[in-house]
C-alpha cells in the first residue's frame, strides 16, 4: 500500500511554487472571462421531451424493440427530427441503441448501466484507498464526487445517450487500472470505443502506455480490439453511405472550431451537479482538477491526468457549441483531479514559503516558554 500524501509540487523551489499558484489564479480569471453561456435546462421526461438526442434514441430503441432494422430506423428518424445527415459523423453506430432495443425490456439497459457504475465506484474506492490509506482524504471524497457523473442514469431517459455509456466504461477502465486489473481496463476501454468513437484517443493512449511499459499481452488486447473496431466502424460507414441521399443537409460549420477555453468550460459543466450551479463554479472546479492532475505523481494518477489533459486539448480545438454534451463522457475524469487538489494546493503553499506564512508559523516572544 502506497501513501501518496505528498505531491510532485514538494520538489519545487519557492519561486516555482509561487509561479504555479499565480498560474492557477490566472486560469480561474481567464476561465471567468471566457465563460460560456449556461446550457438550457431541459425536461428529460418523455412526455415533455419531444426533440433532441434523448428523444431520438428512445424512438429508435422502441422501433428496434418492435423488430425494425437499426439503420433504416436511424435514416427515417434523423430526417424526420431535422438532423443533418450528409456527414457520417452524424450517424451513431448501432451500439448501444441496438443492444438496448433487443433487451426484453429497454429499461434493463438502465439497470446494466447502473450496475457498471456501481462496480466503477467500488473500484474507485479501492484504488484510491491503495494510494492514500486514510480513506477520508481520498477514497470517500472521490466516490462522493463520482456520483455526480452517474446521476444521468437516473434522469428520465438520459441513460440512452452514448456519451453516458462510453464515459462510464472509460471511468471503469481507469479504476480497473487502479486496482491492477489490466485486462479489464483494456477491455472496458475498447467497450467505450465500440459505444462511441470519441473514446478512440483513450484507447490509443492505452496502447501507447502498454507498449511503453512493455506489456505484450495488454498490447495485443488493444491491437486486436482496435483492428476489430476499425472493421466495425468501416462497415458502419459503408452502410451509412448507402443511406445518405443527394438532398441530405450538412452542418453549416465544420467540426474544427477552436472553441478554446470557452468550449472546454462548457464541456466540463456537463455534470449533473455543476449544470445546476453558476458557471463560475465550473471554472473553479476545472482549475482545481488541472492543479490536482499536475501534482499527482503515481502511475495511476499519471494515466488519469494524461487522459483528461488529452481530451481538454482535443475539445479546445474540435466541437461545435451544441456538442457540449460530449462532456458527459469525460465528466468522471475531472473528479479524480478535483479530489487531489487539496493536497496539491497545500503542498504548493508550503513550497511557496510565502512571507505571511512564515510569520504565522513563527512564535511570538510571549508564547515562547522560558528556560529554567
N, C-alpha and C positions, 0 to 999 in steps of 0.2 A: 504494500500500500504506500503510495507516494503522497507526501504532504507538499502541496504547491502553494503555500500561503504567500510566498514571495514571487513577485512578477519579474519580468525582464527589465523593468524600469529601475530595479535596485542597482544596476550596473552603470546607470547614467551619472554624469557629473552634475553638480548643481545647476550650471547654466543650461545643460542639455535638458534637464528635467523641467526647468522653467520655460524653455522653448516649447516643450511638448504641452505644458499647461496653457501657454498662450495660444498654441495651435488649436487646442480643444475649444477655447473661448472664441477664437476666430471661426471655427467650423460651426459653432452654435449661432454666431452672429450672421454668418453667410447663409446658413440654413433658414434663419428667420427672415432674412431679406429675400431669399429665393422661394419662400414657402408657396406651395400651390394652393389653389382654391380648394376648400373642403369638398370631398366627394358627396354627391347627393345620397341621403339615406333612403333606401328603398324598402318597401314592404315585401318580404320574401314569401308571404303566404300565397298559396296557389291561386286563391280566388281574387287576389289583388294584383299579382304579378303576371301581366299578360304580355310582357315583352322582355327582352334581354336573354342572356345566355342560360340562366336557370330555367326559364320557361321553355326555351328552345330545346334544351337537353331533356327535360321532363317529357316534352311532347314526343321527341324521338324515342325515348325509353318506352313510353306507353305503346307506341306503334310497333316497336320491335317486340315487345312483350305479347302483342296481338298476332305476331307471326310475320311481320313485314321485313323486308331486306334493309339493312342499315343504310347503304349508300343511296338507295332510291328514296328512302325517307329523308335523309340529310339533304339531298338535292331539292326535294319539294319544300321542305320546311325552311331552308335557308332563303330561298327565293320568296316564299310566302311571307316570311317575317322581315324582309327587307335587308338581308345581309348581303354584302358584296361577295361574289363567288368566282371572280375572274382569277384570283390567286389561290394556289393550292394551300397556302398557309391559313386561309380562312376555313378550311375543312379539317375538322378534328379527325384523328384516327378513330377506329371503331371502339377502342377502349377508353373509358370504362362503360360507355353507354350500352354497347352490345352485351357486355357481361351482366350489367345490372338488368337489362331488358330480358335476358334469358333466365334470370332467377325466378323461382316460383312466385315470389312477391318482390317487386322492386325495392321495397323498404328494407329488405335483407341486406342490400348494398350499404345502407347506412350503418347497420349493425357490424358488418365486416370492417368498415372504415373506423368505427368507434373502437372495435377490438384491436385493430392495428395501432390506433392512437394510444390505447391503454398500455399495450406492450412497449410502445415507444417511451411513454412516461416512466414505466418501471425501469427500463434500460437506462434512461437518462439519470434517474436517481442513483442507480448502481454505479454508473460511470463517473458521475460527479463525486460520489462518496469515495471512490477509489482515488480520486485526485485530491480531495480535501476530507480528511477523516471526520471533521466536525460537520455533520450533515446540516446544521442550522446556518452555516456560512455559504454553502454552495448547492448541495443536493436539493434541499427543500425549497429554497427560493427559485431554483431552476424549474422544478416541477410546477410551482405556482405560476411562473411566467409562461410556461408552455401550454397552460390551459387556455390562454387567450387564443392562440392559433388553432386550437382544437374546437372552439365554440361553433364555427360554421357547420360542424357535423350535426349540430342540434338546432340550427336555424332554418326552419322550413325545409325547402328542397335544395338548399345551397350545397349539400353534400354531393350533388351530381357534378359539380364543377371539376374539371380535370386538374386544375391547379391545386385544389384541396387534396386530391388523391396523390398527385405527384409530390406535393410538399410533405405529406405525411410519410410517404415512402422514403424521401430523402432524409428526413429527420430520423426515421427508424434506422436507416443505413448508417448515419453518423453515430447514433447511440450504440449500434451494434459494434462499430469500430472501437467505441469507448470501453466496451466490455470484452474486447479481443475476439469477437466473433466475426472474423474477416470474410468468411464465405457468405454469411448472412448479410454483411454490409455490402458486399459486391452485388449480391442477388437483389437486394432492395433498391440499390442504385439503378440497376437495369430495369427493375419493375417500374420505377419512376419514369425512366426513359420511354418505355412502351406506352405508358399512360399519357405522357406529354413530352413532346420533342424538346421543350425548353430544358429538360434535365440532361441534355447531351453534354454541356460543358462540365457538369459534375461527374459524369461517367468518364470523360476524357481525363479529368483531374485524377480520378480514382485509378485509372490505368497508368497514368504517369507516375503516381506515387508508388504503385505496386512494382513498376519497373525500377524506379529509383531505389526502393528498399529491397530489391532483388527477391521478390516473392513470385516465383514462376507459376504456381498453381492459381494464385489470385489473378495474375496477369492473363492466364489462359481463360479464366472465367469472364473477365472483361472483354477480351478479344472475341471470344465466341459469341458473347451477348451482343456486342456492337455489330458484328457481322450479321447476326440474326436480325437485329433491329434495322440495319441498312436494307436487308431484303424485304422486311415487313413494311418499312416506310416507302421503299421503291414501288412495291405492289400497290400501296395506298395511293401514291401519286399517279400511278398508271390508271387505276380505277377512276380517280377523280378527273383525270384529263379527258376521259370519255363522257363526263357529265357536265363539263364546262361548256356552255353554249356561246355562240358568237355574240350574243347580246348581253352576256354577263357583265355586271358592273364591277368596278375596281375602286379601291380607296383612292382619293384624290392625292394623298401624300404617301410617300414610301415609309418603310419601317425604320430606316436610319434617320432619326430625328435630332439626335444630340440634345436631348432634353436636360442633360446635366443634373445638377443637384436638385432642381425642381422636380423632375420626374422621379429621382431616387427617393426623395421625401414622400412623394405621393405613393410610391410602391411600398415604402416602409410603413405607411399608415394603414395598409390593408391587414390590420389585426383587429379582431372583433372588439377589443377593449379600446385601442387607440382611435379607431374610427369614430367613437362617440365623444372623444375629447378634442379640445382645440389643437390646431396644427402645431403650435409651439411645443406641445408635449411630445409629439413625434420627433421634432427637431432635436430636442434634448435626448430623447430615447435613442435616436440614431447615433448621435455623437458619443453617448456613453457606450453603445455597442462597439463603435470603432476603437475607442480607447481601451476597452476591455479586450478586444481581439489583439490589439498591438502588444499588450502586455502578457498574453498567455504563452507560456514558454514550453508547454508539454507537446508531445507528438499528437495527441488527440486534439488539443486546442489549436495547434497549427493547421490541422486538416479542416477544422470548422472555420477558422479565420480565413484560410485560403479560399474556401468555398464561398463564404459571404462576400469577401472583397472582389472575387471574380465576378459575381453577379452584380455587385454595385457598379463596377466598371462597365460591364456589359449594358446594364439598364441606363447608364448615363448617356449611352450612345443610341441604343435601339429601343424602340417602343413609342407608340403614339399616345396621346393624352388619355384616350379611353382604355389603354392597356394597363392602367394602374392595378387592375385586378390580378396581374401577374404576381403582385406582392403576396397573394395568398400562398404561393408556392414557397417563398423564401421567408415568410413570417417567422417560422420556428427558429431560423438561423440567428436572428438578432437577439433572441432570448439568451442564447449562450454567451454572447458578448456582453450584454447588459448585466448579467449576473456576476460577471467577472470584474465589472467596472469599479465597485467599491474598493476591492483590494488593489487594483491598478492605480486608482487615484490616491489612495493612502500611501502607496509606495512612491508615487511621483512626488507627493507632498513632502515626504521625508527626504527624498533625494534632492529636492529643490533647496532645502535649508533656507527657507525664507527668513528675513530678519525678525519679523514679529513672532515667528515660530520659536526662534531661539530665545526671545525674551520671555515667552510663556513658559518655556521649559527651564529657564534659569530661576533658581531660588532667590527670593528676596532675603536681605540680611536678617530681617525679623524672624523669618521662618527657618533660618539656619540654626541647628542645635549647637549650644556652647559645649566645648570640650571641657571636661573636668580634669 
